[in-house]
Amino acid sequence: LSENQNQNENTYNPLNYQTIPDNILDAAAELTTTTSSLLGVKSIGVDYGLVRTGLAVTVGYDPKPLAILSDLNNTELSQRIIKLAQFEEASQIIVGLPFHKNGTEAEQTIVTREFANHLKCAAYAHFGPNAMPIYLWDERYTSKEAAARIRAVNPRANIYKELDADAACIILEYYYNDNGLGAQLAELPDNPDIRDVVHQAWLLKKEEEEKIYRQLTERRMADTKETKRAMMERARLFDEKLAKERGDSVDSTSSGKKKKKKKKRKKK
């Protein structure tokens, strides 16, 4: 039995990673990183609409519905998305771009591109240049597929309450499955005045953040100095108290010795 057990323990088990040689694990990790450049990249998916906009977020490679925003103009909507991206600690934003079935641009395509320009400006002003890239991704059929998925789970479901967020999930799902190949990087508008305003907004925000950081650092240093001063004062008082106690004990000991000497003299 013991020999068989030893043989079984030494038998190569593909599910036991401790038995796999390091060179194979390194090769597998390199292959995964090479073929999946989005590994570890967290994204916000946006299914833009004039009335409602669905948002989703990736958790690993598994998109989850995040929110449905409604009755907001492009500026308000962009600010909300930027705040959500910051809260979720996302690395990028993926906006679904609608096309006709034959791949030509529709009216909604132009409207979505205009919104992407607003979102790009808001991202630049808040995060800085290239800190939060925004990509446009072909979203043909995502709404129909989202509706089909919702009906498959619950035929009586209110599609309009879930459709946009689920469509945003599908946008992210396809984007990640295709490793982002074919996505269009959104750029700032060509208007130099708009570019200058956005850049100045970023510089102002950066200056304010640096000012707050300096104030916090100075306050922390002041608190440290005050704490150090208080600790030194407590140490001084403790030393004085200890010295006093030692002095009292020395005085009492010496006075006791003097009394004993006096008594000895009387006996003589």
N, C-alpha and C positions, 0 to 999 in steps of 0.2 A: 504493500500500500504506500509506504513512504517513498519508494522509488518512483511509483506512478505519479504520486503527488508532485515530486520534484520535477518529473518530466513535464507534467501539465503546467507547472509554474513557469518553467523555462520555455514553454511553447509560445511562439510569437502570436500576440493578440492584437489585431489592427485597431481595436477600440481602446487599448491601453496605451496612452500617449507616453508613458514612462519607458515602454519597450521600443518606441520608434527612434531610430538614430537621429542625432541632432541635424545632420546634413539634409535628411528628408524633411524634417520639420521646417528648417530654414528655407528650403526650396519651395515648400507648400506655402509658407508665409509670403515669400517674394512673389509667387505666382498670384496669390490672392490680392496682394497690393497692386500688382501690375494690371490685372484684369479688372479690378474694382477700385478705381481711383477715388470713388466717393465713399469708401469705407471710413467710417468715423466722422463723416461730414454731416452735420445737422442742417436741415433746410426747412424753410417755411414755404408751403405751396399756396398759391393764390388763384382762385377761380373768380376773375373779375366780372362784375355785372353792374349795370347802371343803377339798379335798385338794390340788389343784394350781392354781397361778395363773400364767398366761402374761403375759409382758411384751414390749412392742415399743417401738421408738423411731423417730421420723420423721427421715429424712435428706433435707431439702428436703420434697418431697411424696411421697417414696418410703419407706414404712414397712419396717423391718427387724426380724426377731425378735431379742430381746435376752436373755431368760432365762426359765426355768421354775422357779418356787419351789414347794416342796412341804413338807408336814408342819410348817407354821408357824401359830401362832395370830395373831389379827388385830393384836395389838401388835407382834409380831416381824415379821410381814409388812409392816406399815406402815413400820417403821423401815428395812427392807431397800429398799423402794421409794423412800423419801425419800433414802437414800444414793445409790441409782442415779440418781435425778433430779438430785441435786447433781453427781454425777460426770459425767453427760451434759450438764450445763448446760442442762437443759430449762426451759421457761417455764411449762408446765402439765402436768397429769396428766388423762388421759381414762379413765374407768372404764366398762366396758360394763355396761349395765343390762338384765337379761333380762326379757322379758314373754311372756305367752301369745301365740299366733298372732293372737288377736282384739284384742290390745293391752291386755288386763287384766293386773293384777299377779299374779305367781306367788309361791310361797313363797320361791324363790330371789331374787326382786326385793327382798323385805323383808330377807333375809340380806345382800344386796349393799349395800343402803342402810346397814345397820348397819356394815358394813365401811368404807363411804365416810365415815361419821362418825369412825371410828377414824383413817382416813387424813387427814382434814381436821384433826383435833386434832394429829396428828404433824407435819403440814405447817406449821400455825400455830406450834407450839412450836419448830420448827427454823428456819423461814424468816421468821416474823413474819406479821402480819395482811395478807392479800391478796397476799402475795409469790409464792405458789405456788397459783394457783386450781386447783380440782379440779372437773371436769365429769362428769356422768352422761350416757351416750349409749346410745340404744336399740340393743341388740345382737342382736335377733331374727335367727335364721338364720345368724349369723356362724360358729358351730361347724360347722353342716352344710356351709356354703360352704367353710370351711377344709379339712374332710375331703375334699370333692370335689376341691379344688385339689391336695391332697397325692396323692390317688389318681391324678389325671390325670398328674402328673409321674412318680410311681412307684407302680404298683398294689401292690407288695409292701412298701411303706413301713410302718414301725411308727407308726400314726397317733397313738397316745397319747403318744409322745415329742415330737411336733411340733405336735399339734393346738392346744394352749392358746396357744403363742406365735404361731402363724399366725392364730388367731382374734383375738388382740390386734392383729395387723397389719391385719386386715380392719376392726376397730373404728376404727382410725386412718384407714384408707383412706376409709371412708364419712363419717367426721367431717369430713375435709378436703374431700372431694368436695362435701359439702353446706355447706361453709364454717362448720361448727359451728352452723348454725341449728337450733334446737330442743333444744339441750343444756341440761341442768339444772345450775345451779351448786350444788355441795355447800356446806352451811353447818354451823357448829358446832351441837352439840346445844342444845336450849332450856334445859337444866338450868343455872342460874346458877353452881352450885358447880363443875361441869365447866368452864364457860367461864372462871371465875376461876383454876382450877388451870392450865389451858392457857396463859392470859395470863401468869401468874406464871412459868411455865416458860420462856416466851419472854423475859420481862424478865431472868430469871436468866442465860439463855444470852447475851443481848445484853450484860449487865454483864460476864460472863466474857470475851467477845470483845473488849470495850473495854479490859479490864484487860490482856489479852494484847497488844493493839495498843499500849497505853501502854508496857508493858515492852519490846516490840520497838523502839519509837521511842526510849526512853531508852537502850537498849543500843546502838542505831545512833548516837545522838548521842555516847555515851561513846566508842565506837570511833572516831568521827570526830575527837573531841578528842584522843584518844590518838595517832591517826595524824598529826594536825596537829602535836602536840607532838614526835613522833618526827622528822617532816620538818624542823621548825625546829631541832632538835638536830643533825641531819645537816648542815643548811645552816650552822649555827654552826661545827661542826667543820671543814667544808670551807673556810669563810672564814678560820679560824685557820691551817689548813694552807697556804692560798694566801698569806696575809699573811706567814707564816714563810718560805715559799719566796722571796717577793719581798724580804724583809729580808735573807736570806742572800745573794741575788744583789747587792743594794745594797752590803752590807758587803764582799763580795769585789771589787766594782768599785772602790770607794773605796780599799781597801788597795792595789790594783794601781796606782792613780794616784799614791799616796804613794811607792811604791817607785820609780816612774819619775822623780819629782821628785828623790829622793835621788841617783839615778844621774847626773842632769843636773848637780847641784851638784858632785859629785866630778870631773866632766870640766872644770869651770871651774878 
